[in-house]
């Protein structure tokens, strides 16, 4: 098996999973931090929608990393299985 390729595809999968986790945490935490900042400033009116940021690009990139890592891991595994079966 191409161990380096398989290891790098595993790292790619982990990066994608961690990216999805980080984006989902930021999506949930940003409105809470906005509320804390609003209460500290005591000015204006608070709306959670004012503190929701669009994370489409980082989320898309993380999902692509995750899918690419899974596909490459399966490809390296199947390629090794075929080479062992033919030998």
ZADO-1210 file (C-alpha; in nm, 4 decimals, padded with zeros to 6 digits):
<atoms>
<atom x="00.0000" y="00.0000" z="00.0000" code="UNK" pos="1"/>
<atom x="00.1161" y="00.3492" z="-00.0668" code="UNK" pos="2"/>
<atom x="00.1528" y="00.4305" z="00.3019" code="UNK" pos="3"/>
<atom x="00.2491" y="00.7932" z="00.2506" code="UNK" pos="4"/>
<atom x="-00.0565" y="00.8601" z="00.0324" code="UNK" pos="5"/>
<atom x="-00.2828" y="00.6750" z="00.2724" code="UNK" pos="6"/>
<atom x="-00.1434" y="00.8719" z="00.5699" code="UNK" pos="7"/>
<atom x="-00.1783" y="01.2042" z="00.3879" code="UNK" pos="8"/>
<atom x="-00.5357" y="01.1232" z="00.2909" code="UNK" pos="9"/>
<atom x="-00.6059" y="01.0489" z="00.6582" code="UNK" pos="10"/>
<atom x="-00.4578" y="01.3852" z="00.7532" code="UNK" pos="11"/>
<atom x="-00.6725" y="01.5497" z="00.4852" code="UNK" pos="12"/>
<atom x="-00.9801" y="01.3815" z="00.6331" code="UNK" pos="13"/>
<atom x="-00.8912" y="01.5012" z="00.9829" code="UNK" pos="14"/>
<atom x="-00.8333" y="01.8565" z="00.8598" code="UNK" pos="15"/>
<atom x="-01.1756" y="01.8542" z="00.6962" code="UNK" pos="16"/>
<atom x="-01.3449" y="01.7199" z="01.0093" code="UNK" pos="17"/>
<atom x="-01.1709" y="01.9731" z="01.2309" code="UNK" pos="18"/>
<atom x="-01.2630" y="02.2501" z="00.9872" code="UNK" pos="19"/>
<atom x="-01.6309" y="02.1555" z="00.9958" code="UNK" pos="20"/>
<atom x="-01.6150" y="02.1456" z="01.3761" code="UNK" pos="21"/>
<atom x="-01.4436" y="02.4862" z="01.3966" code="UNK" pos="22"/>
<atom x="-01.6908" y="02.6489" z="01.1579" code="UNK" pos="23"/>
<atom x="-01.9911" y="02.5105" z="01.3454" code="UNK" pos="24"/>
<atom x="-01.8485" y="02.6285" z="01.6771" code="UNK" pos="25"/>
<atom x="-01.7811" y="02.9773" z="01.5413" code="UNK" pos="26"/>
<atom x="-02.1291" y="02.9917" z="01.3919" code="UNK" pos="27"/>
<atom x="-02.2771" y="02.9213" z="01.7361" code="UNK" pos="28"/>
<atom x="-02.0376" y="03.1325" z="01.9436" code="UNK" pos="29"/>
<atom x="-02.0355" y="03.4547" z="01.7384" code="UNK" pos="30"/>
<atom x="-02.3930" y="03.5622" z="01.8334" code="UNK" pos="31"/>
<atom x="-02.3129" y="03.4916" z="02.2000" code="UNK" pos="32"/>
<atom x="-02.0017" y="03.7088" z="02.1836" code="UNK" pos="33"/>
<atom x="-02.2063" y="03.9784" z="02.0106" code="UNK" pos="34"/>
<atom x="-02.4559" y="03.9740" z="02.2954" code="UNK" pos="35"/>
<atom x="-02.1755" y="04.0075" z="02.5510" code="UNK" pos="36"/>
<atom x="-02.0282" y="04.3005" z="02.3570" code="UNK" pos="37"/>
<atom x="-02.3711" y="04.4623" z="02.3304" code="UNK" pos="38"/>
<atom x="-02.4331" y="04.4305" z="02.7039" code="UNK" pos="39"/>
<atom x="-02.0895" y="04.5751" z="02.7793" code="UNK" pos="40"/>
<atom x="-02.1482" y="04.8774" z="02.5542" code="UNK" pos="41"/>
<atom x="-02.5120" y="04.9346" z="02.6624" code="UNK" pos="42"/>
<atom x="-02.5960" y="05.1030" z="02.3339" code="UNK" pos="43"/>
<atom x="-02.8428" y="05.0396" z="02.0535" code="UNK" pos="44"/>
<atom x="-03.0455" y="04.7258" z="02.0174" code="UNK" pos="45"/>
<atom x="-02.9285" y="04.3661" z="02.0012" code="UNK" pos="46"/>
<atom x="-03.0223" y="04.1294" z="01.7234" code="UNK" pos="47"/>
<atom x="-02.8556" y="03.7878" z="01.6829" code="UNK" pos="48"/>
<atom x="-02.8809" y="03.8274" z="01.3046" code="UNK" pos="49"/>
<atom x="-02.6378" y="04.1203" z="01.3231" code="UNK" pos="50"/>
<atom x="-02.3686" y="03.8834" z="01.4496" code="UNK" pos="51"/>
<atom x="-02.4242" y="03.5893" z="01.2151" code="UNK" pos="52"/>
<atom x="-02.1389" y="03.5683" z="00.9675" code="UNK" pos="53"/>
<atom x="-02.1583" y="03.3719" z="00.6434" code="UNK" pos="54"/>
<atom x="-01.9131" y="03.0835" z="00.6687" code="UNK" pos="55"/>
<atom x="-01.9950" y="02.9272" z="00.3323" code="UNK" pos="56"/>
<atom x="-01.6423" y="02.9345" z="00.1886" code="UNK" pos="57"/>
<atom x="-01.4649" y="02.7791" z="00.4905" code="UNK" pos="58"/>
<atom x="-01.7426" y="02.5244" z="00.5338" code="UNK" pos="59"/>
<atom x="-01.7330" y="02.4293" z="00.1661" code="UNK" pos="60"/>
<atom x="-01.3542" y="02.3955" z="00.1751" code="UNK" pos="61"/>
<atom x="-01.3705" y="02.1816" z="00.4889" code="UNK" pos="62"/>
<atom x="-01.6332" y="01.9532" z="00.3367" code="UNK" pos="63"/>
<atom x="-01.4236" y="01.9196" z="00.0204" code="UNK" pos="64"/>
<atom x="-01.1174" y="01.8258" z="00.2301" code="UNK" pos="65"/>
<atom x="-01.3244" y="01.5703" z="00.4178" code="UNK" pos="66"/>
<atom x="-01.4662" y="01.4139" z="00.1020" code="UNK" pos="67"/>
<atom x="-01.1303" y="01.4164" z="-00.0782" code="UNK" pos="68"/>
<atom x="-00.9634" y="01.2471" z="00.2181" code="UNK" pos="69"/>
<atom x="-01.2282" y="00.9760" z="00.2361" code="UNK" pos="70"/>
<atom x="-01.2195" y="00.9136" z="-00.1394" code="UNK" pos="71"/>
<atom x="-00.8400" y="00.9014" z="-00.1514" code="UNK" pos="72"/>
<atom x="-00.8252" y="00.6669" z="00.1479" code="UNK" pos="73"/>
<atom x="-01.0688" y="00.4310" z="-00.0204" code="UNK" pos="74"/>
<atom x="-00.8777" y="00.4545" z="-00.3486" code="UNK" pos="75"/>
<atom x="-00.5427" y="00.3701" z="-00.1862" code="UNK" pos="76"/>
<atom x="-00.7015" y="00.0847" z="00.0069" code="UNK" pos="77"/>
<atom x="-00.8762" y="-00.0639" z="-00.2977" code="UNK" pos="78"/>
<atom x="-00.5655" y="-00.0280" z="-00.5125" code="UNK" pos="79"/>
<atom x="-00.3648" y="-00.2240" z="-00.2551" code="UNK" pos="80"/>
<atom x="-00.6377" y="-00.4884" z="-00.2264" code="UNK" pos="81"/>
<atom x="-00.6368" y="-00.5409" z="-00.6021" code="UNK" pos="82"/>
<atom x="-00.2580" y="-00.5662" z="-00.6210" code="UNK" pos="83"/>
<atom x="-00.2539" y="-00.8285" z="-00.3441" code="UNK" pos="84"/>
<atom x="-00.5322" y="-01.0285" z="-00.5088" code="UNK" pos="85"/>
<atom x="-00.3508" y="-01.0382" z="-00.8429" code="UNK" pos="86"/>
<atom x="-00.0163" y="-01.1360" z="-00.6884" code="UNK" pos="87"/>
</atoms>
